[in-house]
Amino acid sequence: MDYINFFEQPAPKISVSVPKIACEVYAGHTGFFEIKNIGRGVLTGHVFSKSSVIRFACEDFRGNDIRVDYTIDVSGRMAGELIKTSAYVVTKSGGDVLPVVIRGFPPVPVL
């Protein structure tokens, strides 16, 4: 094995298509962002949030052009509540933190 060339190859490097996730949510909301590898090799990683308000369809990823779908659910929250959290994109070669700001308007129960 040519160890010099192995270690001199550039590593994968991420580029995320959005700087943050921000929205007003009435009941539920779906959206997506993209992760692209602007380096070399194959990008592998994980996407997560500490908040149960935002859920990712696929938390683990592998590839060079990845679409990350998410769902926001504000049920059980106060009307007009401002929710601030973060989405974390983590790879072996680095990561990114996306601020998440949601103004929630859950559905009003019908009496």
Secondary structure, 3 states (H helix, E strand, C coil): CCHHHHHHCCCCCEEECCCCEEEEEECEEEEEEEEEECCCCCEEEEEEECCCCEEECCCEEEECEEEEEEEEECCCCCCCEEEEEEEEEEECCEEEEEEEEEEEECCCCCC
